[in-house]
Amino acid sequence: MNNKEYAKALRLMAKIYKYNPELPQINELKLYPSGIEQVRLCIKSLDNIKKNYDSHFIRITGTIGGIRIEAVDWREVVCTKRVVGTRLVKREIPIETKIVEVEEEIVEWDCNPILGDSK
């Protein structure tokens, strides 16, 4: 889906919300930018911006018209990794496995049609 089609779908969604006030609201939208230019565009497009980093990702949160938006991309897209040293760490590595017999449930699901017989 290109952005023109996406905008059309969002307008349709807005119309559905307008005429169905009991419909639960979407709490958050997630964007997955691809590359530094899209990350910058996300930052320029949002209000109330917060940036959070972990060891793998950058998460940019903000709002557009009061709707919370989160953009997530790989940290290496916006940061340059620098090795500043090394350290020895201890890790647990499983060496042997054991096969044991356990009892587990066999289940079936009985689901009633949500929309009656129509769907």
Secondary structure, 3 states (H helix, E strand, C coil): CCHHHHHHHHHHHHHHHHHCCCCCCCCEEEECCCCHHHHHHHHHHCEEEEEEECCCEEEEEEEECCEEEEEEEEHHHHCCCCCCCCCCCCCCCCCCCCCCCCCCCCCCCCCCCCCCCCC
